Structures are given as C-alpha cells and as structure tokens.
C-alpha cells in the first residue's frame, strides 16, 4: 500500500510577505488586462459629474482670470485693436477675391468644395499628467484612433490617441509625443513638434526663409496625418543662430485648452 | 473596512475635482495634484505604527492610473513603495515639524514624478518628460497647497502630531 506524505499548508511569517507581494502583482496585472473596460466604466459613470465640474471650472476661471491678468489683457486688447484694423482691410480684399473666385469656379465648373464629415463632442476633463483632454465620444460613436480634433473655427486641437467605448483621449498638438508636417502662409514647409505644457515649436524651416511674428501656420497633406488647411498656430518668436541651418521658431496655440467646451472630430474628408 | 470604503469614495471625488475643476487653475503651467497631496498628508499625520497610509496610497494610486493614460497599477506600485519609504524616514524623527513635512513632500512628490517619467520612458520608448509636476512651478504650487493643508490640519487638530 502506497503511503502519502501529509502536505503542510501553513505559512511562515516571511512567506506571508511573499504571498502579499505576489497578490499585489497579480491584482496589478489583472487590472492592467481589464484596464480599458474599467476606465470606460468609470468615465461613463462620472461623465455628468465631470461635465458639471468642467463647466464650473471654466466659469470660475473666466471670472478670476481677468483679475490676475489685468495688465496682460490691457496689452492684448491694444494689440487686438491694431490687428482688427488690419483684418478689416483684409476682409475688404478677401471679399473682392471671393467674388472673383466664385466667378472662376463657375467658369471652370469645379463644383462645391469637399466638406469634412464631423462629429461633435463635449470636453469632460483634462489629463493633469500630459497635454491631453477627454471627450465624451468613443468607438461606439464611430471614433477611431488618429482622427483629427478641431474647434468650430477649424483650429486643430490634436488627434485621438486612445479610444474607449464611449470616450476618447485626445492628444493635444502641444504634447511632447505630437509631431506633424505644416506649412507657413507663404508655402514654406516645416515640422511642428509639441513641447508639453501647451508650447509648440516649428522646426526644419531653413535659415534663409523669411519668417515673421504673427504668421499663421496650417497643416499640409504631407504624411497624411491631418487634412490640409487646418489652423495650427501663430509664430510667436523666431530665433536664428549661425550654428544651425534651421531656425528655431516658437509657436503660440490658437485655442485655450482650459476654455474648450465643445470640439469636432473629423471622421472623414 | 469602513475606512477603506470611505477612502475609495474620497479619492474618487478628489480625482474628478482635480481633473475637471482644478485643472483650470494653473500656476505657470503647474497643476495641483490633490490626490498626491492627500496621500502625503495622510501618511504624515497618521500614527507612527499605523500602516493604513500605505493602503490609502494604493487606493489613491489606483485612481491616478484610472484617470490618466498609465497602465493601472503603475502609480499603485510607485506610491506603495514611496509611502513605505516615507514612513521609514518619519520613524527616524522624534518630532514631526514642518521641515519633516517638506522632506516627505519632496520624497513622495519628486519620487512619484521621476518614477512615472522613467516608467513612461521604458514602456513607450520615449524619453520625454511627461509630468508637469517636475517643473519648478509645479513643485512650488503643490508645496504651497501642501503647507496650507499642513497648517490647516494643525490648527483644526492641535494634538494630531503628538506621538
């Protein structure tokens, strides 16, 4: 007859610590595997509360901001007035060109310009660790990774980085992982790179290209990252050094992430 | 158990307030990290032999991961280690003064920021420094908020620091 040795299941105090660590690692891995549905669930359950908080934050910020930035606002106001006069002159010119363009289109029978297919979404929160926002549209509403996100003024905000069932994480153009081809108003092409903390840098613009402060930057179709013609930013500061063949250009964003309430996702173009 | 459940709810509300409300109030790009501040305060003010601060740090870490693009478990792991280290350091002191609070704050805050950046760099093969907390403005902003909470706690609970 075979005799079996009795197994000892009691744990030494030292082994309890090992079991605890293994249990912790197990839980972490388990949560990691179910990360996406878990995040989606929590976003869904907190959406309405987050929307209230986001709107309240925007309102309170809107009330307090002028107090802290009174001097800057006064300077901005002066600058905007000057820009406004210049823009009015441009509008007159553009209206004339629009008429001319319309006539040419009719003459050439080009038809209507292709419109973007858009989906509207609300901003519900911001990721404090990166330049990212969370919107309340996801895979369930036809959103896919890589889609461009814009404002109603066709200003590029960023692109969809992560898609959940009802939510998506949007990587802003200023995130350090963001980089895409752009062009200046005069046609010079370069690369816009995010620097984090809502800063942008325009690179690969040759030394001899004349870049002026205030010049607008738009997306171009190279690399097929974004549709052509979306506004990216405005030239803030130009630095030229003899060491580098390229200029170092700081770019300011054309939107304030804290004031974003509603955005558009380009689902087709 | 009641305590744990309370902190599950507390950190859930805190992380929502942080990500959707306080995120509008930036100081030179620095953002208030309320969850991390709460963890630091709890670990600092709890009784020397108590261990619930570590569990609370894990709960806070869970919510930090849940509402960011980190793999769930990253912050849990980091905060458990940092919480444990902070408690070991606090054991060395007979008294708990503001200077000790600043020390614990810097250990957990910078340790977490650097830890997350390193993990991100390894996981995403990118050496960008993602965390805004690593900026000087972010550290100062959160330290001011932390000191305010420190004195507020001392004012409301004068005996809290007695061993």
Interface residues (C-beta under 8 A of the other chain):
Chain A: X24 X27 X28 X29 X31 X32 X35 X38 X39 X42 X46 X49 X50 X51 X53 X54 X56 X57 X58 X60 X61 X64 X124 X125 X126 X127 X128 X129 X130 X132 X134 X161 X162 X169 X176 X177 X196 X197 X198 X258
Chain B: X12 X16 X17 X18 X19 X20 X21 X22 X23 X24 X25 X26 X29 X31 X33 X62 X65 X66 X67 X68 X69 X70 X71 X72 X73 X76 X77 X80 X116 X124 X126 X128 X129 X130 X131 X132 X135
